[in-house]
Amino acid sequence: MYVCICNAVTDRAIREAADNGVQTFAELRRRTGCSDCCGNCEALASQIFHEARARTLDLPLIAAAA
């Protein structure tokens, strides 16, 4: 689903960024352009990102390193 219509950023792209090491929402904004125009998507994008980061951090250390 498109989260940021202005820059065509999907929920999948946000989750992939979190899985690939993006650690802050500010970094996500810089890398994807998500929420840097009108800002209407910021709450949902932030929620998706933080949930994805939490899920990533819950992995066992060996799985996270693989």
HTML snippet that shows the backbone in 3Dmol.js (N, CA, C, O; Angstrom):
<script src="https://3Dmol.org/build/3Dmol-min.js"></script>
<div id="view" style="width:600px;height:400px;position:relative"></div>
<script>
const pdb = `
ATOM      1  N   MET A   1       0.844  -1.166   0.000  1.00  0.00           N
ATOM      2  CA  MET A   1       0.000   0.000   0.000  1.00  0.00           C
ATOM      3  C   MET A   1       0.893   1.235   0.000  1.00  0.00           C
ATOM      4  O   MET A   1       1.934   1.259   0.657  1.00  0.00           O
ATOM      5  N   TYR A   2       0.485   2.243  -0.731  1.00  0.00           N
ATOM      6  CA  TYR A   2       1.229   3.498  -0.729  1.00  0.00           C
ATOM      7  C   TYR A   2       0.954   4.234   0.571  1.00  0.00           C
ATOM      8  O   TYR A   2      -0.198   4.450   0.947  1.00  0.00           O
ATOM      9  N   VAL A   3       2.011   4.609   1.241  1.00  0.00           N
ATOM     10  CA  VAL A   3       1.906   5.375   2.477  1.00  0.00           C
ATOM     11  C   VAL A   3       2.141   6.848   2.156  1.00  0.00           C
ATOM     12  O   VAL A   3       1.375   7.712   2.583  1.00  0.00           O
ATOM     13  N   CYS A   4       3.199   7.128   1.406  1.00  0.00           N
ATOM     14  CA  CYS A   4       3.528   8.491   0.987  1.00  0.00           C
ATOM     15  C   CYS A   4       3.182   8.623  -0.492  1.00  0.00           C
ATOM     16  O   CYS A   4       3.906   8.137  -1.360  1.00  0.00           O
ATOM     17  N   ILE A   5       2.095   9.269  -0.754  1.00  0.00           N
ATOM     18  CA  ILE A   5       1.646   9.452  -2.135  1.00  0.00           C
ATOM     19  C   ILE A   5       2.579  10.415  -2.876  1.00  0.00           C
ATOM     20  O   ILE A   5       2.872  10.214  -4.055  1.00  0.00           O
ATOM     21  N   CYS A   6       3.040  11.448  -2.191  1.00  0.00           N
ATOM     22  CA  CYS A   6       3.892  12.457  -2.834  1.00  0.00           C
ATOM     23  C   CYS A   6       5.149  11.844  -3.457  1.00  0.00           C
ATOM     24  O   CYS A   6       5.571  12.245  -4.541  1.00  0.00           O
ATOM     25  N   ASN A   7       5.742  10.866  -2.759  1.00  0.00           N
ATOM     26  CA  ASN A   7       6.998  10.282  -3.221  1.00  0.00           C
ATOM     27  C   ASN A   7       6.893   8.796  -3.516  1.00  0.00           C
ATOM     28  O   ASN A   7       7.909   8.117  -3.663  1.00  0.00           O
ATOM     29  N   ALA A   8       5.678   8.290  -3.603  1.00  0.00           N
ATOM     30  CA  ALA A   8       5.408   6.893  -3.972  1.00  0.00           C
ATOM     31  C   ALA A   8       6.173   5.894  -3.096  1.00  0.00           C
ATOM     32  O   ALA A   8       6.797   4.960  -3.599  1.00  0.00           O
ATOM     33  N   VAL A   9       6.111   6.110  -1.775  1.00  0.00           N
ATOM     34  CA  VAL A   9       6.771   5.212  -0.831  1.00  0.00           C
ATOM     35  C   VAL A   9       5.713   4.267  -0.257  1.00  0.00           C
ATOM     36  O   VAL A   9       4.674   4.704   0.238  1.00  0.00           O
ATOM     37  N   THR A  10       5.995   2.981  -0.333  1.00  0.00           N
ATOM     38  CA  THR A  10       5.048   1.976   0.136  1.00  0.00           C
ATOM     39  C   THR A  10       5.394   1.503   1.546  1.00  0.00           C
ATOM     40  O   THR A  10       6.490   1.745   2.052  1.00  0.00           O
ATOM     41  N   ASP A  11       4.431   0.822   2.163  1.00  0.00           N
ATOM     42  CA  ASP A  11       4.688   0.226   3.474  1.00  0.00           C
ATOM     43  C   ASP A  11       5.791  -0.823   3.359  1.00  0.00           C
ATOM     44  O   ASP A  11       6.596  -0.986   4.275  1.00  0.00           O
ATOM     45  N   ARG A  12       5.824  -1.517   2.258  1.00  0.00           N
ATOM     46  CA  ARG A  12       6.864  -2.525   2.039  1.00  0.00           C
ATOM     47  C   ARG A  12       8.251  -1.882   1.994  1.00  0.00           C
ATOM     48  O   ARG A  12       9.202  -2.416   2.565  1.00  0.00           O
ATOM     49  N   ALA A  13       8.368  -0.746   1.321  1.00  0.00           N
ATOM     50  CA  ALA A  13       9.650  -0.042   1.245  1.00  0.00           C
ATOM     51  C   ALA A  13      10.096   0.430   2.631  1.00  0.00           C
ATOM     52  O   ALA A  13      11.286   0.406   2.944  1.00  0.00           O
ATOM     53  N   ILE A  14       9.156   0.852   3.445  1.00  0.00           N
ATOM     54  CA  ILE A  14       9.473   1.293   4.802  1.00  0.00           C
ATOM     55  C   ILE A  14       9.970   0.110   5.627  1.00  0.00           C
ATOM     56  O   ILE A  14      10.970   0.221   6.336  1.00  0.00           O
ATOM     57  N   ARG A  15       9.277  -1.015   5.534  1.00  0.00           N
ATOM     58  CA  ARG A  15       9.689  -2.215   6.279  1.00  0.00           C
ATOM     59  C   ARG A  15      11.054  -2.724   5.798  1.00  0.00           C
ATOM     60  O   ARG A  15      11.891  -3.131   6.604  1.00  0.00           O
ATOM     61  N   GLU A  16      11.265  -2.696   4.499  1.00  0.00           N
ATOM     62  CA  GLU A  16      12.558  -3.139   3.960  1.00  0.00           C
ATOM     63  C   GLU A  16      13.687  -2.235   4.438  1.00  0.00           C
ATOM     64  O   GLU A  16      14.776  -2.716   4.751  1.00  0.00           O
ATOM     65  N   ALA A  17      13.438  -0.948   4.498  1.00  0.00           N
ATOM     66  CA  ALA A  17      14.456  -0.021   4.988  1.00  0.00           C
ATOM     67  C   ALA A  17      14.808  -0.338   6.439  1.00  0.00           C
ATOM     68  O   ALA A  17      15.981  -0.346   6.810  1.00  0.00           O
ATOM     69  N   ALA A  18      13.797  -0.596   7.250  1.00  0.00           N
ATOM     70  CA  ALA A  18      14.041  -0.953   8.651  1.00  0.00           C
ATOM     71  C   ALA A  18      14.820  -2.261   8.739  1.00  0.00           C
ATOM     72  O   ALA A  18      15.740  -2.387   9.548  1.00  0.00           O
ATOM     73  N   ASP A  19      14.455  -3.224   7.916  1.00  0.00           N
ATOM     74  CA  ASP A  19      15.147  -4.516   7.901  1.00  0.00           C
ATOM     75  C   ASP A  19      16.592  -4.384   7.420  1.00  0.00           C
ATOM     76  O   ASP A  19      17.453  -5.178   7.796  1.00  0.00           O
ATOM     77  N   ASN A  20      16.849  -3.375   6.588  1.00  0.00           N
ATOM     78  CA  ASN A  20      18.184  -3.182   6.015  1.00  0.00           C
ATOM     79  C   ASN A  20      19.046  -2.204   6.807  1.00  0.00           C
ATOM     80  O   ASN A  20      20.070  -1.737   6.308  1.00  0.00           O
ATOM     81  N   GLY A  21      18.642  -1.894   8.027  1.00  0.00           N
ATOM     82  CA  GLY A  21      19.509  -1.126   8.906  1.00  0.00           C
ATOM     83  C   GLY A  21      19.197   0.335   9.111  1.00  0.00           C
ATOM     84  O   GLY A  21      19.911   1.007   9.856  1.00  0.00           O
ATOM     85  N   VAL A  22      18.164   0.854   8.484  1.00  0.00           N
ATOM     86  CA  VAL A  22      17.787   2.239   8.768  1.00  0.00           C
ATOM     87  C   VAL A  22      17.330   2.282  10.221  1.00  0.00           C
ATOM     88  O   VAL A  22      16.441   1.530  10.618  1.00  0.00           O
ATOM     89  N   GLN A  23      17.936   3.159  11.012  1.00  0.00           N
ATOM     90  CA  GLN A  23      17.702   3.123  12.448  1.00  0.00           C
ATOM     91  C   GLN A  23      16.804   4.223  12.978  1.00  0.00           C
ATOM     92  O   GLN A  23      16.268   4.095  14.079  1.00  0.00           O
ATOM     93  N   THR A  24      16.623   5.297  12.228  1.00  0.00           N
ATOM     94  CA  THR A  24      15.784   6.386  12.710  1.00  0.00           C
ATOM     95  C   THR A  24      14.799   6.808  11.627  1.00  0.00           C
ATOM     96  O   THR A  24      15.014   6.569  10.439  1.00  0.00           O
ATOM     97  N   PHE A  25      13.719   7.437  12.063  1.00  0.00           N
ATOM     98  CA  PHE A  25      12.739   7.929  11.107  1.00  0.00           C
ATOM     99  C   PHE A  25      13.337   9.042  10.245  1.00  0.00           C
ATOM    100  O   PHE A  25      13.002   9.166   9.067  1.00  0.00           O
ATOM    101  N   ALA A  26      14.213   9.842  10.830  1.00  0.00           N
ATOM    102  CA  ALA A  26      14.881  10.896  10.056  1.00  0.00           C
ATOM    103  C   ALA A  26      15.705  10.288   8.925  1.00  0.00           C
ATOM    104  O   ALA A  26      15.713  10.810   7.810  1.00  0.00           O
ATOM    105  N   GLU A  27      16.393   9.193   9.207  1.00  0.00           N
ATOM    106  CA  GLU A  27      17.174   8.516   8.174  1.00  0.00           C
ATOM    107  C   GLU A  27      16.259   7.936   7.100  1.00  0.00           C
ATOM    108  O   GLU A  27      16.576   7.993   5.911  1.00  0.00           O
ATOM    109  N   LEU A  28      15.134   7.383   7.515  1.00  0.00           N
ATOM    110  CA  LEU A  28      14.153   6.869   6.548  1.00  0.00           C
ATOM    111  C   LEU A  28      13.694   7.996   5.624  1.00  0.00           C
ATOM    112  O   LEU A  28      13.594   7.806   4.412  1.00  0.00           O
ATOM    113  N   ARG A  29      13.418   9.151   6.186  1.00  0.00           N
ATOM    114  CA  ARG A  29      12.989  10.300   5.381  1.00  0.00           C
ATOM    115  C   ARG A  29      14.056  10.683   4.362  1.00  0.00           C
ATOM    116  O   ARG A  29      13.744  10.944   3.200  1.00  0.00           O
ATOM    117  N   ARG A  30      15.315  10.717   4.795  1.00  0.00           N
ATOM    118  CA  ARG A  30      16.411  11.082   3.876  1.00  0.00           C
ATOM    119  C   ARG A  30      16.554  10.068   2.758  1.00  0.00           C
ATOM    120  O   ARG A  30      16.754  10.447   1.604  1.00  0.00           O
ATOM    121  N   ARG A  31      16.454   8.795   3.076  1.00  0.00           N
ATOM    122  CA  ARG A  31      16.686   7.750   2.078  1.00  0.00           C
ATOM    123  C   ARG A  31      15.521   7.555   1.112  1.00  0.00           C
ATOM    124  O   ARG A  31      15.733   7.261  -0.065  1.00  0.00           O
ATOM    125  N   THR A  32      14.293   7.717   1.603  1.00  0.00           N
ATOM    126  CA  THR A  32      13.130   7.413   0.766  1.00  0.00           C
ATOM    127  C   THR A  32      12.357   8.645   0.312  1.00  0.00           C
ATOM    128  O   THR A  32      11.613   8.579  -0.667  1.00  0.00           O
ATOM    129  N   GLY A  33      12.519   9.757   1.003  1.00  0.00           N
ATOM    130  CA  GLY A  33      11.713  10.931   0.716  1.00  0.00           C
ATOM    131  C   GLY A  33      10.352  10.876   1.385  1.00  0.00           C
ATOM    132  O   GLY A  33       9.547  11.796   1.241  1.00  0.00           O
ATOM    133  N   CYS A  34      10.095   9.809   2.112  1.00  0.00           N
ATOM    134  CA  CYS A  34       8.816   9.637   2.788  1.00  0.00           C
ATOM    135  C   CYS A  34       8.603  10.765   3.793  1.00  0.00           C
ATOM    136  O   CYS A  34       9.471  11.040   4.622  1.00  0.00           O
ATOM    137  N   SER A  35       7.457  11.405   3.715  1.00  0.00           N
ATOM    138  CA  SER A  35       7.041  12.442   4.654  1.00  0.00           C
ATOM    139  C   SER A  35       7.879  13.712   4.581  1.00  0.00           C
ATOM    140  O   SER A  35       8.016  14.416   5.581  1.00  0.00           O
ATOM    141  N   ASP A  36       8.442  14.014   3.416  1.00  0.00           N
ATOM    142  CA  ASP A  36       9.206  15.259   3.325  1.00  0.00           C
ATOM    143  C   ASP A  36       8.518  16.315   2.463  1.00  0.00           C
ATOM    144  O   ASP A  36       9.101  17.359   2.171  1.00  0.00           O
ATOM    145  N   CYS A  37       7.281  16.044   2.057  1.00  0.00           N
ATOM    146  CA  CYS A  37       6.528  17.048   1.283  1.00  0.00           C
ATOM    147  C   CYS A  37       5.403  17.617   2.132  1.00  0.00           C
ATOM    148  O   CYS A  37       5.607  18.557   2.901  1.00  0.00           O
ATOM    149  N   CYS A  38       4.229  17.049   1.989  1.00  0.00           N
ATOM    150  CA  CYS A  38       3.054  17.597   2.667  1.00  0.00           C
ATOM    151  C   CYS A  38       2.948  17.147   4.125  1.00  0.00           C
ATOM    152  O   CYS A  38       2.327  17.832   4.937  1.00  0.00           O
ATOM    153  N   GLY A  39       3.546  16.006   4.463  1.00  0.00           N
ATOM    154  CA  GLY A  39       3.535  15.537   5.837  1.00  0.00           C
ATOM    155  C   GLY A  39       2.304  14.760   6.270  1.00  0.00           C
ATOM    156  O   GLY A  39       2.231  14.311   7.414  1.00  0.00           O
ATOM    157  N   ASN A  40       1.336  14.595   5.377  1.00  0.00           N
ATOM    158  CA  ASN A  40       0.118  13.878   5.752  1.00  0.00           C
ATOM    159  C   ASN A  40       0.366  12.422   6.115  1.00  0.00           C
ATOM    160  O   ASN A  40      -0.424  11.833   6.852  1.00  0.00           O
ATOM    161  N   CYS A  41       1.426  11.839   5.626  1.00  0.00           N
ATOM    162  CA  CYS A  41       1.714  10.427   5.865  1.00  0.00           C
ATOM    163  C   CYS A  41       2.583  10.185   7.089  1.00  0.00           C
ATOM    164  O   CYS A  41       2.813   9.033   7.458  1.00  0.00           O
ATOM    165  N   GLU A  42       3.069  11.235   7.722  1.00  0.00           N
ATOM    166  CA  GLU A  42       4.075  11.076   8.765  1.00  0.00           C
ATOM    167  C   GLU A  42       3.641  10.146   9.893  1.00  0.00           C
ATOM    168  O   GLU A  42       4.427   9.294  10.306  1.00  0.00           O
ATOM    169  N   ALA A  43       2.445  10.276  10.395  1.00  0.00           N
ATOM    170  CA  ALA A  43       2.008   9.445  11.521  1.00  0.00           C
ATOM    171  C   ALA A  43       1.990   7.966  11.135  1.00  0.00           C
ATOM    172  O   ALA A  43       2.507   7.130  11.876  1.00  0.00           O
ATOM    173  N   LEU A  44       1.404   7.638   9.989  1.00  0.00           N
ATOM    174  CA  LEU A  44       1.327   6.246   9.561  1.00  0.00           C
ATOM    175  C   LEU A  44       2.709   5.704   9.203  1.00  0.00           C
ATOM    176  O   LEU A  44       3.047   4.579   9.572  1.00  0.00           O
ATOM    177  N   ALA A  45       3.498   6.483   8.498  1.00  0.00           N
ATOM    178  CA  ALA A  45       4.840   6.047   8.120  1.00  0.00           C
ATOM    179  C   ALA A  45       5.693   5.795   9.360  1.00  0.00           C
ATOM    180  O   ALA A  45       6.427   4.809   9.419  1.00  0.00           O
ATOM    181  N   SER A  46       5.600   6.666  10.332  1.00  0.00           N
ATOM    182  CA  SER A  46       6.355   6.510  11.570  1.00  0.00           C
ATOM    183  C   SER A  46       5.920   5.253  12.313  1.00  0.00           C
ATOM    184  O   SER A  46       6.752   4.505  12.826  1.00  0.00           O
ATOM    185  N   GLN A  47       4.628   5.028  12.366  1.00  0.00           N
ATOM    186  CA  GLN A  47       4.109   3.840  13.037  1.00  0.00           C
ATOM    187  C   GLN A  47       4.622   2.560  12.364  1.00  0.00           C
ATOM    188  O   GLN A  47       5.093   1.648  13.043  1.00  0.00           O
ATOM    189  N   ILE A  48       4.532   2.497  11.050  1.00  0.00           N
ATOM    190  CA  ILE A  48       5.004   1.320  10.308  1.00  0.00           C
ATOM    191  C   ILE A  48       6.496   1.120  10.539  1.00  0.00           C
ATOM    192  O   ILE A  48       6.946   0.002  10.786  1.00  0.00           O
ATOM    193  N   PHE A  49       7.263   2.206  10.459  1.00  0.00           N
ATOM    194  CA  PHE A  49       8.704   2.121  10.640  1.00  0.00           C
ATOM    195  C   PHE A  49       9.062   1.624  12.036  1.00  0.00           C
ATOM    196  O   PHE A  49       9.883   0.717  12.180  1.00  0.00           O
ATOM    197  N   HIS A  50       8.457   2.206  13.055  1.00  0.00           N
ATOM    198  CA  HIS A  50       8.806   1.824  14.422  1.00  0.00           C
ATOM    199  C   HIS A  50       8.362   0.394  14.742  1.00  0.00           C
ATOM    200  O   HIS A  50       9.047  -0.313  15.481  1.00  0.00           O
ATOM    201  N   GLU A  51       7.243  -0.031  14.203  1.00  0.00           N
ATOM    202  CA  GLU A  51       6.827  -1.428  14.377  1.00  0.00           C
ATOM    203  C   GLU A  51       7.811  -2.376  13.697  1.00  0.00           C
ATOM    204  O   GLU A  51       8.147  -3.427  14.244  1.00  0.00           O
ATOM    205  N   ALA A  52       8.263  -2.009  12.521  1.00  0.00           N
ATOM    206  CA  ALA A  52       9.230  -2.841  11.798  1.00  0.00           C
ATOM    207  C   ALA A  52      10.559  -2.893  12.544  1.00  0.00           C
ATOM    208  O   ALA A  52      11.178  -3.954  12.629  1.00  0.00           O
ATOM    209  N   ARG A  53      11.005  -1.760  13.084  1.00  0.00           N
ATOM    210  CA  ARG A  53      12.250  -1.737  13.864  1.00  0.00           C
ATOM    211  C   ARG A  53      12.122  -2.612  15.101  1.00  0.00           C
ATOM    212  O   ARG A  53      13.049  -3.346  15.443  1.00  0.00           O
ATOM    213  N   ALA A  54      10.984  -2.538  15.768  1.00  0.00           N
ATOM    214  CA  ALA A  54      10.777  -3.354  16.970  1.00  0.00           C
ATOM    215  C   ALA A  54      10.804  -4.831  16.611  1.00  0.00           C
ATOM    216  O   ALA A  54      11.376  -5.642  17.339  1.00  0.00           O
ATOM    217  N   ARG A  55      10.191  -5.176  15.502  1.00  0.00           N
ATOM    218  CA  ARG A  55      10.184  -6.574  15.058  1.00  0.00           C
ATOM    219  C   ARG A  55      11.604  -7.030  14.734  1.00  0.00           C
ATOM    220  O   ARG A  55      11.990  -8.149  15.071  1.00  0.00           O
ATOM    221  N   THR A  56      12.372  -6.175  14.088  1.00  0.00           N
ATOM    222  CA  THR A  56      13.750  -6.500  13.734  1.00  0.00           C
ATOM    223  C   THR A  56      14.586  -6.694  14.995  1.00  0.00           C
ATOM    224  O   THR A  56      15.417  -7.600  15.054  1.00  0.00           O
ATOM    225  N   LEU A  57      14.378  -5.869  15.980  1.00  0.00           N
ATOM    226  CA  LEU A  57      15.170  -5.938  17.208  1.00  0.00           C
ATOM    227  C   LEU A  57      14.792  -7.130  18.075  1.00  0.00           C
ATOM    228  O   LEU A  57      15.580  -7.529  18.933  1.00  0.00           O
ATOM    229  N   ASP A  58      13.611  -7.711  17.879  1.00  0.00           N
ATOM    230  CA  ASP A  58      13.169  -8.851  18.660  1.00  0.00           C
ATOM    231  C   ASP A  58      13.789 -10.158  18.194  1.00  0.00           C
ATOM    232  O   ASP A  58      13.666 -11.173  18.878  1.00  0.00           O
ATOM    233  N   LEU A  59      14.452 -10.154  17.046  1.00  0.00           N
ATOM    234  CA  LEU A  59      15.058 -11.384  16.526  1.00  0.00           C
ATOM    235  C   LEU A  59      16.199 -11.831  17.426  1.00  0.00           C
ATOM    236  O   LEU A  59      16.883 -10.999  18.021  1.00  0.00           O
ATOM    237  N   PRO A  60      16.408 -13.126  17.528  1.00  0.00           N
ATOM    238  CA  PRO A  60      17.589 -13.594  18.255  1.00  0.00           C
ATOM    239  C   PRO A  60      18.838 -13.047  17.575  1.00  0.00           C
ATOM    240  O   PRO A  60      18.838 -12.806  16.368  1.00  0.00           O
ATOM    241  N   LEU A  61      19.893 -12.853  18.343  1.00  0.00           N
ATOM    242  CA  LEU A  61      21.122 -12.250  17.836  1.00  0.00           C
ATOM    243  C   LEU A  61      21.686 -13.013  16.647  1.00  0.00           C
ATOM    244  O   LEU A  61      22.166 -12.392  15.699  1.00  0.00           O
ATOM    245  N   ILE A  62      21.642 -14.325  16.669  1.00  0.00           N
ATOM    246  CA  ILE A  62      22.177 -15.124  15.564  1.00  0.00           C
ATOM    247  C   ILE A  62      21.359 -14.890  14.293  1.00  0.00           C
ATOM    248  O   ILE A  62      21.926 -14.758  13.209  1.00  0.00           O
ATOM    249  N   ALA A  63      20.038 -14.838  14.419  1.00  0.00           N
ATOM    250  CA  ALA A  63      19.185 -14.611  13.249  1.00  0.00           C
ATOM    251  C   ALA A  63      19.390 -13.216  12.699  1.00  0.00           C
ATOM    252  O   ALA A  63      19.381 -13.026  11.483  1.00  0.00           O
ATOM    253  N   ALA A  64      19.575 -12.235  13.572  1.00  0.00           N
ATOM    254  CA  ALA A  64      19.777 -10.864  13.112  1.00  0.00           C
ATOM    255  C   ALA A  64      21.097 -10.725  12.365  1.00  0.00           C
ATOM    256  O   ALA A  64      21.204  -9.911  11.447  1.00  0.00           O
ATOM    257  N   ALA A  65      22.089 -11.499  12.742  1.00  0.00           N
ATOM    258  CA  ALA A  65      23.394 -11.405  12.098  1.00  0.00           C
ATOM    259  C   ALA A  65      23.428 -12.134  10.766  1.00  0.00           C
ATOM    260  O   ALA A  65      24.287 -11.851   9.932  1.00  0.00           O
ATOM    261  N   ALA A  66      22.525 -13.051  10.554  1.00  0.00           N
ATOM    262  CA  ALA A  66      22.534 -13.861   9.325  1.00  0.00           C
ATOM    263  C   ALA A  66      22.136 -13.097   8.102  1.00  0.00           C
ATOM    264  O   ALA A  66      22.103 -13.659   7.007  1.00  0.00           O
TER     265      ALA A  66
END
`;
const viewer = $3Dmol.createViewer("view");
viewer.addModel(pdb, "pdb");
viewer.setStyle({}, {cartoon: {color: "spectrum"}});
viewer.zoomTo();
viewer.render();
</script>
